[in-house]
Amino acid sequence: MSLAREIAKQRAKKDLTMREAAQLAKLSHNAVWRAEQGDADMRTMVRIAHALRVPVAKMTKAIQADARRLVAA
């Protein structure tokens, strides 16, 4: 699973809107939307993941999956 999908999944699991997640991460709503689309830099993705308290192991696994897809492309 990609980090973008993991962020979206965890946000939904916590029953938060994108705006609420953005407030937690101190980012704009647009930044969260872009992150969930996979169109954000790693710093933004990690900032949101930390705000949502996504476990580091899940982030690492998702990042590794993203890296494998990039290498295979």
Secondary structure, DSSP 8 states (H G I E B T S, - for coil): --HHHHHHHHHHHTT--HHHHHHHHT--HHHHHHHHTT-S-HHHHHHHHHHTT--HHHHHHHHHHHHHHHHH-
